[in-house]
């Protein structure tokens, strides 16, 4: 039986707005984030990190970051897993640092390494101020190459906002990560077990230089990958991701946000007894 050594929970594209506002006049994104965190709190698991992969505030407003921090940090403390925050194209570096990280505002890239036990989480800032597209500079790639030169005990999770894999939506494809092959040359043959991204608002998997890539669902709204002809549209059906790291691989699993209807419920002892009687 294969049991994950470590679990992370990934949230992306939360798009929090200031108090008394709704995203696009209809969506209470803070409530959706709260539903997701409550489900993680109630779950029978011990994640090593809560990983946020960008677009945390819809317009980069410092008030939105403060609302998100006030919600996430107490929940993270109760869960027993630190919140790890990455930048997205809707974020503003200065306001992000002031309102969410509570550090001095700075406009430099938000690249860093977070050690979650013996798992290394490397977060890259793929944003370009003034643009919604993504890119990594030569200096960032060289920094990443130096970090990955020494393997981590349980491997590395690489996180950035813009996916280095295609999306079926043409307008999003134009805003994906530029020159993904350059990132591929850096991660090829390293201990990176999975690359976690966001940005597209729809769940998609792919591969870059032999490394699995996951483009996460959004907490705010879902981009319809089968929209009516000649249109693009956002719809309901949002989610977040459970990421499990095994000895030799990693998996990403979509988790819906919001109430669900139970169709069966078995006590674990009953399931264990059934499995023991039917194992080959």
URCOR-V715431 format. One record per residue. N is the residue number from 1. RES is the residue in three letters. PHI is phi in whole degrees, 0 to 359 (none if undefined). NEAR is the number of other ideal C-beta (glycine too) atoms within 10 Angstrom. Layout:
((N:RES:PHI:NEAR) (N:RES:PHI:NEAR))
This chain:
((1:UNK:none:4) (2:UNK:265:10) (3:UNK:243:7) (4:UNK:296:16) (5:UNK:282:15) (6:UNK:214:21) (7:UNK:229:18) (8:UNK:242:26) (9:UNK:242:24) (10:UNK:252:27) (11:UNK:241:28) (12:UNK:217:32) (13:UNK:53:29) (14:UNK:279:30) (15:UNK:55:25) (16:UNK:288:30) (17:UNK:243:21) (18:UNK:299:15) (19:UNK:303:10) (20:UNK:71:5) (21:UNK:241:17) (22:UNK:238:12) (23:UNK:295:19) (24:UNK:56:12) (25:UNK:78:6) (26:UNK:226:7) (27:UNK:256:19) (28:UNK:269:13) (29:UNK:290:27) (30:UNK:293:22) (31:UNK:296:13) (32:UNK:295:23) (33:UNK:295:25) (34:UNK:296:15) (35:UNK:302:17) (36:UNK:295:23) (37:UNK:294:24) (38:UNK:297:11) (39:UNK:295:17) (40:UNK:294:20) (41:UNK:300:12) (42:UNK:278:7) (43:UNK:285:14) (44:UNK:271:5) (45:UNK:199:12) (46:UNK:233:10) (47:UNK:294:22) (48:UNK:271:25) (49:UNK:196:25) (50:UNK:254:23) (51:UNK:255:28) (52:UNK:251:29) (53:UNK:252:30) (54:UNK:94:30) (55:UNK:53:27) (56:UNK:276:31) (57:UNK:244:27) (58:UNK:291:21) (59:UNK:237:16) (60:UNK:70:21) (61:UNK:280:17) (62:UNK:300:18) (63:UNK:294:16) (64:UNK:293:29) (65:UNK:298:25) (66:UNK:294:19) (67:UNK:297:22) (68:UNK:295:23) (69:UNK:299:18) (70:UNK:297:10) (71:UNK:276:17) (72:UNK:283:23) (73:UNK:297:15) (74:UNK:297:11) (75:UNK:295:18) (76:UNK:299:19) (77:UNK:295:11) (78:UNK:292:11) (79:UNK:288:20) (80:UNK:84:10) (81:UNK:224:21) (82:UNK:290:17) (83:UNK:273:20) (84:UNK:241:21) (85:UNK:251:25) (86:UNK:244:30) (87:UNK:273:26) (88:UNK:231:28) (89:UNK:291:22) (90:UNK:275:22) (91:UNK:274:27) (92:UNK:243:21) (93:UNK:302:18) (94:UNK:293:15) (95:UNK:292:19) (96:UNK:303:27) (97:UNK:291:22) (98:UNK:289:17) (99:UNK:273:22) (100:UNK:259:24) (101:UNK:272:14) (102:UNK:56:11) (103:UNK:236:9) (104:UNK:296:8) (105:UNK:299:14) (106:UNK:207:13) (107:UNK:262:10) (108:UNK:280:8) (109:UNK:302:18) (110:UNK:262:19) (111:UNK:254:20) (112:UNK:197:14) (113:UNK:244:13) (114:UNK:243:18) (115:UNK:265:12) (116:UNK:253:20) (117:UNK:67:12) (118:UNK:261:12) (119:UNK:261:21) (120:UNK:260:23) (121:UNK:251:22) (122:UNK:253:21) (123:UNK:248:24) (124:UNK:250:27) (125:UNK:266:23) (126:UNK:267:31) (127:UNK:277:28) (128:UNK:233:16) (129:UNK:308:11) (130:UNK:88:6) (131:UNK:223:10) (132:UNK:268:15) (133:UNK:282:15) (134:UNK:242:26) (135:UNK:199:14) (136:UNK:240:25) (137:UNK:280:13) (138:UNK:300:8) (139:UNK:296:10) (140:UNK:296:19) (141:UNK:294:17) (142:UNK:292:11) (143:UNK:299:18) (144:UNK:297:23) (145:UNK:301:13) (146:UNK:293:10) (147:UNK:297:19) (148:UNK:282:19) (149:UNK:298:8) (150:UNK:250:8) (151:UNK:297:12) (152:UNK:270:22) (153:UNK:306:10) (154:UNK:248:19) (155:UNK:91:22) (156:UNK:239:23) (157:UNK:253:28) (158:UNK:256:26) (159:UNK:236:28) (160:UNK:206:29) (161:UNK:279:29) (162:UNK:273:29) (163:UNK:291:29) (164:UNK:268:28) (165:UNK:238:19) (166:UNK:290:14) (167:UNK:237:21) (168:UNK:287:12) (169:UNK:265:18) (170:UNK:299:8) (171:UNK:290:9) (172:UNK:287:21) (173:UNK:300:12) (174:UNK:290:10) (175:UNK:250:18) (176:UNK:283:20) (177:UNK:293:22) (178:UNK:287:15) (179:UNK:48:13) (180:UNK:299:20) (181:UNK:297:9) (182:UNK:293:15) (183:UNK:296:26) (184:UNK:301:17) (185:UNK:294:14) (186:UNK:282:21) (187:UNK:274:23) (188:UNK:301:12) (189:UNK:77:11) (190:UNK:265:20) (191:UNK:270:14) (192:UNK:293:25) (193:UNK:272:23) (194:UNK:199:23) (195:UNK:251:28) (196:UNK:250:27) (197:UNK:225:30) (198:UNK:222:30) (199:UNK:77:31) (200:UNK:277:28) (201:UNK:64:26) (202:UNK:213:21) (203:UNK:279:19) (204:UNK:214:18) (205:UNK:244:12) (206:UNK:193:17) (207:UNK:221:12) (208:UNK:230:21) (209:UNK:52:18) (210:UNK:84:11) (211:UNK:256:21) (212:UNK:299:18) (213:UNK:235:23) (214:UNK:238:27) (215:UNK:263:28) (216:UNK:283:30) (217:UNK:292:28) (218:UNK:262:27) (219:UNK:279:28) (220:UNK:279:24) (221:UNK:200:22) (222:UNK:253:19) (223:UNK:281:21) (224:UNK:284:17) (225:UNK:273:15) (226:UNK:234:7) (227:UNK:285:13) (228:UNK:303:8) (229:UNK:308:4) (230:UNK:76:5) (231:UNK:225:7) (232:UNK:234:12) (233:UNK:207:11) (234:UNK:259:17) (235:UNK:223:14) (236:UNK:282:10) (237:UNK:102:13) (238:UNK:269:23) (239:UNK:190:21) (240:UNK:218:30) (241:UNK:226:23) (242:UNK:263:18) (243:UNK:247:25) (244:UNK:247:19) (245:UNK:253:22) (246:UNK:254:15) (247:UNK:301:10) (248:UNK:238:8) (249:UNK:196:13) (250:UNK:219:21) (251:UNK:230:17) (252:UNK:234:19) (253:UNK:234:13) (254:UNK:292:12) (255:UNK:233:16) (256:UNK:286:14) (257:UNK:265:23) (258:UNK:106:13) (259:UNK:295:7) (260:UNK:233:9) (261:UNK:261:4) (262:UNK:285:5) (263:UNK:250:5) (264:UNK:203:4) (265:UNK:206:5) (266:UNK:240:9) (267:UNK:291:8) (268:UNK:300:8) (269:UNK:299:8) (270:UNK:292:9) (271:UNK:294:10) (272:UNK:300:11) (273:UNK:294:11) (274:UNK:296:11) (275:UNK:295:10) (276:UNK:299:8) (277:UNK:279:7) (278:UNK:239:7) (279:UNK:289:7) (280:UNK:264:2))
